[in-house]
């Protein structure tokens, strides 16, 4: 530095280690910093030694130069952290040169490192026993985060935003320790939204007396989404895509149409779901609700006999099944009789990787079955189709592809708070315990205690969490027998349970009147939840006749994954789900999926296979797929070979079929072949 005294905007003085740190600022930038020692004279304190810092060394200067700098300064400021006695000494020295100085609130971290950083009530961040500037607070937060694993940039940005908003470092770091602070954990609030729909009186429906009387005993009016469905031709045989939030009454739309057509002799009802657990539950529900009116059976796989010994009855009035269960019946040429109504629940499954193309193919094959039967059987008019979903990003285009009327109801009758907090696996149960306890101890204006659904990713974890909760709770999953599940449902409905802990895989079938939903994990088995699944699950928080608002807590373990195939971490997934827009429902075909569905269509429809391919939601490269089927010797002309029939009835992809054939030819043990297939699936 030249010995010429620079122009100075601010001269900042701060006590440091028995001396004073003198910082010269110009245009918001530090010009230099120096150490100043005062000496006592007969006239009072005066500059003694003055040393400009140069890296790790110090360059002595004439003390008079400090005086000249002070005189050139527009403002002289003394840090508030400087002790009162030292501040008085500085003022006395400056008074001797007729110079004024003000004490300012500054960041100690900045001052100690030679930076002038004044803070105000708008910028100061509480760091326990002192206040620091936002930049230093962020650095302290970063140090804390370094002990918590690698958070994604979105998670870090959120914590930094919260830090600047609440200006309290300890409150933010407490979030990382699993402390519950509703003002900080709150991510957003989805406002209540009530649509003006004129409810249809049940006594005006003119259904078959069996279902009409049953409904009149239960309700006076239909719910809004049910009323909209009726207004859009549900009871006139019109195909419908019904899109409405969880717990708004969609399922009854399909049941109303299906049971009515059964009782009026217009054909049986198929009610199809994606999972065996959901099929079991729906079968039990139908038996209980409609068993006195109709015969109910279940079809969940290739087996003719269920585990409980009851045979699948294709002549039953109502068949509850999985997509694959009914598709297997079609692929093997089973006679399903006259089908009057097909209800496809969770139709957004069409967008999923493995299951999506199979549902797309099933719809095409089942429509072909019904239309072919209608042409051949006088008096049978074919099936009415009702598709149900809580979450569709492109409802209008999907309805057009399905050739169905769109019934869309977007009401959320109560507001929904969404919260995010960070915790590791052990801390999560402690937080869940606090959340369950706090919610159950509260009461809504309708007089109901708050109850919680906790979603996790395994049956074992369900039991572990339930055991560790202090308030009454129960696990609830597909591994429990019918009696146990019904007991849990009854106890929850009677408010004898504060919480149920259930698997994400059973989320679509859980129908508890909960005020709060807690995500213990954001995984379903070894897969991350999709935006659709996430919204469907969180939609279970808050019922209009029970609660004033719903609450959702997402418990995020930084840098966590539940399987080595998961590419993202839980904190990354959390913000993707919270900010994500509903995905469009589209079915995409790679070569393997195209070959599998085309083979199934050839098996079911023979020469009409191309027509089935053309009516599917996704675009199937039929010519290429047929070429591959001929090359693989799965078809001969437009007939399946014996090998092709085995492949399609077992839902095998081509590569899986060839691995099995290779194992058989090499006389390998079946267990080894299965293990190889599983390993192949893991790698994929």
Phi, psi and omega in degrees: 000136176295149179284354174293134183285126183282164171291139187232128172276311183225133168252118185249130183239135185212128180294133182209111175059041178089342177249191176237137174270125178249121183242129179255121180245140174220128181055038177079001180245146178284126177276312174195167172231154185213165174256135180238129172248136176261147175237147181275128177237175179297333181269359181117187182291139179220159176301132177255269178265143180224115186231122178277132181279132177233091185064241179264355181256169180231137182250114182296142176227161176293129179304332179297335179295325176299317180299317180297319177299315181299321180290329180280344185290136174291325181218141173244127183233140178243134183292143178294334179289345176291133184301147181308319180297319180290323178297319180296322179296317179297318181296319181297319178297314182292325178301327181297335179254014179059044179245137180261150176219145176246146174274131181236151175281120183231168176277123183296321180300316179295313183300318182293335179259014174080031176242138176271112186221081178293144178233151180237178178298335179281336184246340185293136177249126180290120180244036180100261182265009179202171177246140181231171182280162181303321182296316179291325178297320178295321178297320178295320178296318178300320178297320179293320181295331182296339178272353187254009184092180185272103173280150176289164181298326180294319179294318178297317180299320180296316180296321177295319177298317178296322180300314180291332181285314185263344176055044180215105185295320183294322179297324180287314180294333176295331176300324180287347178258011176082013177287144182260114179230096188306326180294331182265324182286339184295119180272314177193180176224129176267117186290155173294143182218110184250120178274147180272093180240131178279114183292139180273125177296138181297324183288358178261003190283329181060047176273176173304138184310325181301306181283328179299311181295321180298316181291321180296329177290336185262324186222156169268317182231152172287154173289162185307313183294326177291320178296317178298320179298316179298317180295334181264020170094017181304314185273004174255011176086011181285136174291143184220143165252114183254115181244116182201153184299162177304143174069026176256000174099023181297319188302322181295336177302309179293320182295317181303309182295314185293311182294321178299315181292323176301310185291336178268009176072028182259015178113160183284168177251133169255126176243109191247136183228164184280338189237147178300319181300320179290322178297316178300315182294316181294323177299316179296319179297316181295319178302316183290318187275322188238006185300334179281345183258324188220160173273133183240134175228174183226145179222105184241358181188199184280339187291142177282338185236133177284168180298331181273006176091356180276128181282147172291129183247100182294348179268001182296157180291324182231124175248115173264128183207167169277161177306311184293326181297313180286324178297322178298320178299320179292315183295334181258009173076022179291146177270113180268000181077196179280117179262117182266329182218135173240119176252119177256103178277150181058049185293344176295351174303340178307335183271352185284153186304286185282317186282336185298310182292331179289323175293319178302313179294319180301314181301315180296317182291321181289324175296319177299316179301312184293317182292320178296317180294322180296325179291330187265340186244115178291137179094348177255122186259011180090188188249150168265138183249130177233117181253132184240138175200144174272340193216107176221128181279337183229061188300320184295313182289327177293317179300320179297317180296325181274356181057049183229153173289138179271126172242107185240129181227113189255019184291138164239105189291335177232150178294156183230118175272137177241126184240149176230132172218159186255139179194151174272180187304318180288320181293332184302317182294323177298318178294316179300322178299315179295317182295316180297315182296314181296319182289318182291334179280353179261163181222136181281170179294341177272000176090016180257138174286151179285132179233155191236139165254125175253121178262131175223185191249009177204155178296320180300317180294326176304311182292320180299312181295314183300320179297326188269352177283138183285321180276162184302130181207171179207144170287153182211109181204174186293344180282350178276149179285168185304313183300318181294317180297317180296325178296317179297317180299316181295315181295322178293317179297328179274004181064029175273350177242137175279334184204153164240145179244118188227163179277149177298329181297334180262009187304320185293337184260353181281127182228063179261142178282075184265148175266340186224137174240132179240128176265104175290325173221167176250026181245150169244101188067242180250018178241144174291148176297148172273168178300319179299311181297318180300313181293324179296319182287315181291337179295351180279357180270117174097116178243139186298327182269001183239318194234155178275333178200160174254153178230139177232129176242124176256114181264117190248125173263113182302136174063021183262148170217158186250001177198149184292350178276351182280121185278328183260166175261165187297323180292326178293317180295321184304311184285333174296317181289318182292325182263348188290142173273153181302131183283146174293145177268105178223146178255122181253143183240123165266182184300317183298314180295319180298318180294316182298313183288324179294320177298317179296320180292323176296317181298320183276320191243355178057240185292347179269009183302320181297321179297323177294316178301319184292334183267000180284158183296312180278162179271115183257123177285082190301313183300315180296317182297317179297322177299318179293320179298320176294317180299320182280354183062036174272339177227156174233105190069237175242037174235140178289142172283173177302319178297316180300321179296318179297316181299314185284326180288341178255011176054045181267138168284156183306315183295326177293319180299317182289327176295319179294316179300317180297319179296320179295315182296330180268007177058038179280155179292140181306323179299321180294323179295314180298318180299321179295320178296318179297317179298320178298318179296321178298317182294326179291000000 
